[in-house]
């Protein structure tokens, strides 16, 4: 393993696994090594461990889910009943994998349910950050303003300077516009441009102000916003 000759290491551990007393532990080592060079083989070995039903069975099931996600097998992660076969302490993070898989499959309602279940009890971490970004996406796709606001508040609390925050506010403004809450959408966009002058989508936000004024038939405001837009973004 140290020399990274993984196939040879696998062969040795498989020989050791022929001893019934060592079988499960050696197979688990095999799976860990196989995950470094052939994830398909690792999945097969983990499935074998899970079917043995011994002390490593639940851990093997969890690792199988993680590898399936890494391989982009989102349907498998979403459909397999992993949550009932993994250690209790892993259920939270498992919901993140299921939620992100459902998001990839464009099952936005299902994704929101699983992501919220994870986010509600998660501590600040890379996993929480990934979950919040996924929840923002799923909420926007569902036009669920309440869920979007929940995700924004948590992102603001834990990552107040993150560059994804202004993008979240822009999404919020677009949802408000979609719901024909034009005044609120305008206020959100104005706040966004005032607080984040370097926002990457500044031009799009400025254009939305023009369009909102047009939608409300505020012709003078629309005219002024359009002139400002053309001067700022010729």
C-alpha positions as CSV (number, residue, x, y, z in Angstrom):
1,X,0.0,0.0,0.0
2,X,2.8,2.4,0.9
3,X,4.4,1.8,-2.5
4,X,1.0,2.3,-4.1
5,X,1.1,-1.1,-5.7
6,X,-2.6,-1.5,-5.0
7,X,-3.4,-4.6,-7.1
8,X,-0.6,-6.5,-5.3
9,X,-1.8,-5.3,-1.9
10,X,-5.3,-6.4,-2.8
11,X,-4.0,-9.9,-3.7
12,X,-2.3,-10.2,-0.3
13,X,-5.3,-9.1,1.7
14,X,-7.6,-11.4,-0.3
15,X,-5.3,-14.4,0.7
16,X,-5.5,-13.3,4.3
17,X,-9.3,-13.1,4.0
18,X,-9.4,-16.9,3.4
19,X,-8.9,-17.2,7.2
20,X,-12.5,-17.1,8.5
21,X,-11.4,-15.2,11.7
22,X,-9.9,-12.5,9.5
23,X,-12.3,-12.5,6.6
24,X,-14.4,-9.4,7.3
25,X,-11.5,-7.2,8.4
26,X,-9.3,-8.2,5.5
27,X,-12.1,-7.7,3.0
28,X,-12.7,-4.2,4.4
29,X,-9.0,-3.4,3.8
30,X,-9.4,-4.8,0.3
31,X,-12.3,-2.4,-0.4
32,X,-10.4,0.6,0.9
33,X,-7.5,-0.3,-1.4
34,X,-9.7,-1.0,-4.4
35,X,-11.3,2.4,-4.0
36,X,-7.9,3.9,-4.8
37,X,-7.6,2.3,-8.2
38,X,-10.9,0.6,-9.2
39,X,-14.1,1.8,-7.6
40,X,-16.2,-0.8,-9.4
41,X,-14.3,-3.6,-7.6
42,X,-14.6,-1.7,-4.3
43,X,-18.4,-1.6,-4.7
44,X,-18.5,-5.3,-5.2
45,X,-16.3,-6.0,-2.1
46,X,-18.3,-3.6,0.1
47,X,-21.5,-5.3,-1.1
48,X,-19.9,-8.7,-0.1
49,X,-19.1,-7.3,3.4
50,X,-22.6,-5.9,3.8
51,X,-24.1,-9.3,3.0
52,X,-22.0,-11.0,5.6
53,X,-24.0,-9.1,8.2
54,X,-21.2,-8.8,10.7
55,X,-19.9,-5.8,12.7
56,X,-18.6,-4.0,9.6
57,X,-21.8,-4.4,7.5
58,X,-23.3,-1.0,8.2
59,X,-20.0,0.8,7.7
60,X,-19.6,-1.0,4.4
61,X,-23.0,0.0,3.3
62,X,-22.2,3.7,4.0
63,X,-18.9,3.5,2.1
64,X,-20.7,1.9,-0.8
65,X,-23.1,4.8,-0.9
66,X,-20.3,7.4,-0.9
67,X,-18.4,5.6,-3.7
68,X,-21.6,5.3,-5.8
69,X,-22.1,9.1,-5.4
70,X,-18.5,9.8,-6.4
71,X,-19.0,7.6,-9.5
72,X,-22.1,9.7,-10.4
73,X,-24.5,6.8,-9.8
74,X,-27.2,9.2,-8.5
75,X,-30.2,7.0,-9.3
76,X,-28.6,4.2,-7.2
77,X,-27.9,6.5,-4.3
78,X,-31.4,7.9,-4.4
79,X,-33.2,4.6,-4.8
80,X,-31.2,2.2,-2.7
81,X,-32.5,2.1,0.9
82,X,-29.2,3.1,2.3
83,X,-30.5,5.1,5.3
84,X,-31.8,2.0,7.0
85,X,-28.5,0.1,6.6
86,X,-25.9,2.5,7.8
87,X,-24.5,3.5,11.3
88,X,-26.8,5.9,13.2
89,X,-24.1,8.6,13.4
90,X,-23.8,8.6,9.6
91,X,-27.5,9.1,8.8
92,X,-27.2,12.9,8.8
93,X,-24.3,13.1,6.2
94,X,-26.0,10.3,4.2
95,X,-29.0,12.5,3.8
96,X,-26.7,15.0,2.1
97,X,-25.6,12.5,-0.4
98,X,-29.2,11.4,-1.1
99,X,-30.3,15.1,-1.4
100,X,-27.5,16.0,-3.8
101,X,-28.2,12.9,-5.9
102,X,-31.9,13.9,-6.1
103,X,-30.8,17.4,-7.1
104,X,-28.7,15.9,-9.9
105,X,-31.8,13.9,-11.0
106,X,-33.9,17.2,-10.9
107,X,-36.2,15.8,-8.2
108,X,-36.1,19.2,-6.5
109,X,-38.8,18.6,-3.9
110,X,-37.2,15.3,-2.8
111,X,-33.8,17.1,-2.7
112,X,-35.1,19.9,-0.5
113,X,-36.5,17.4,2.0
114,X,-33.3,15.5,2.4
115,X,-31.0,18.6,2.4
116,X,-33.1,20.3,5.0
117,X,-33.0,17.2,7.2
118,X,-29.2,17.4,7.1
119,X,-28.8,21.2,7.3
120,X,-31.1,21.5,10.4
121,X,-28.6,19.6,12.6
122,X,-25.3,20.1,10.9
123,X,-22.3,22.0,12.3
124,X,-20.2,24.3,10.1
125,X,-18.1,22.3,7.8
126,X,-17.4,21.7,4.1
127,X,-20.3,19.3,4.0
128,X,-22.7,22.0,5.4
129,X,-21.5,24.5,2.9
130,X,-22.1,22.1,0.0
131,X,-25.5,21.3,1.5
132,X,-26.5,24.9,1.7
133,X,-25.5,25.6,-1.9
134,X,-27.5,22.6,-3.0
135,X,-30.5,23.7,-0.9
136,X,-30.3,27.1,-2.5
137,X,-30.5,25.6,-6.0
138,X,-33.3,23.2,-5.1
139,X,-35.4,25.9,-3.4
140,X,-34.9,28.2,-6.4
141,X,-35.9,25.5,-8.9
142,X,-39.1,24.8,-6.8
143,X,-39.8,28.5,-6.4
144,X,-39.9,27.9,-2.7
145,X,-39.1,31.3,-1.2
146,X,-39.4,30.2,2.4
147,X,-36.8,27.4,1.9
148,X,-34.6,29.8,0.0
149,X,-34.7,32.3,2.8
150,X,-33.8,29.6,5.3
151,X,-30.8,28.6,3.3
152,X,-29.7,32.2,2.9
153,X,-29.9,32.9,6.6
154,X,-27.7,29.9,7.4
155,X,-25.3,30.8,4.7
156,X,-25.2,34.4,6.0
157,X,-24.7,33.2,9.6
158,X,-21.9,30.7,8.9
159,X,-20.3,32.2,5.8
160,X,-21.0,36.0,5.8
161,X,-18.3,36.9,3.3
162,X,-18.9,34.1,0.9
163,X,-19.2,35.0,-2.8
164,X,-22.3,32.7,-3.1
165,X,-24.3,35.0,-0.8
166,X,-24.9,37.8,-3.4
167,X,-25.9,35.1,-5.9
168,X,-28.4,33.9,-3.4
169,X,-29.9,37.4,-3.0
170,X,-30.1,37.6,-6.8
171,X,-32.0,34.3,-6.9
172,X,-34.3,35.7,-4.2
173,X,-35.1,38.8,-6.3
174,X,-35.9,36.6,-9.3
175,X,-38.3,34.5,-7.3
176,X,-40.0,37.7,-6.0
177,X,-40.3,38.9,-9.5
178,X,-41.7,35.5,-10.6
179,X,-44.3,35.9,-8.0
180,X,-45.1,39.4,-9.2
181,X,-44.0,40.9,-5.9
182,X,-42.3,43.6,-7.9
183,X,-41.7,46.2,-5.1
184,X,-40.0,43.6,-2.9
185,X,-37.9,42.4,-5.9
186,X,-36.8,46.0,-6.6
187,X,-35.8,46.5,-3.0
188,X,-33.8,43.3,-3.0
189,X,-31.9,44.2,-6.1
190,X,-31.2,47.7,-4.9
191,X,-29.9,46.3,-1.6
192,X,-27.8,43.7,-3.5
193,X,-26.2,46.3,-5.7
194,X,-25.5,48.7,-2.8
195,X,-23.9,46.0,-0.5
196,X,-22.1,44.0,-3.2
197,X,-20.8,46.5,-5.8
198,X,-18.4,43.9,-7.2
199,X,-21.1,41.3,-7.8
200,X,-20.2,39.2,-10.8
201,X,-23.8,39.5,-12.2
202,X,-24.1,43.2,-11.6
203,X,-25.2,43.9,-15.2
204,X,-28.0,41.3,-15.0
205,X,-29.2,42.8,-11.7
206,X,-29.2,46.3,-13.1
207,X,-31.1,45.1,-16.1
208,X,-33.7,43.4,-13.8
209,X,-34.3,46.9,-12.2
210,X,-35.1,48.2,-15.7
211,X,-37.4,45.4,-16.4
212,X,-39.2,45.6,-13.1
213,X,-40.0,49.3,-13.7
214,X,-41.2,48.4,-17.2
215,X,-43.5,45.6,-15.8
216,X,-45.0,48.1,-13.3
217,X,-45.4,50.7,-16.1
218,X,-43.2,53.2,-14.1
219,X,-42.1,54.8,-17.4
220,X,-39.9,57.6,-16.0
221,X,-38.1,55.2,-13.6
222,X,-37.7,52.7,-16.4
223,X,-36.2,55.4,-18.7
224,X,-33.7,56.5,-16.0
225,X,-32.7,53.0,-15.2
226,X,-32.2,52.1,-18.8
227,X,-30.0,55.2,-19.3
228,X,-27.9,54.3,-16.3
229,X,-27.7,50.7,-17.5
230,X,-26.5,51.7,-21.0
231,X,-23.9,54.1,-19.5
232,X,-22.6,51.5,-17.0
233,X,-22.6,48.6,-19.4
234,X,-22.2,50.0,-23.0
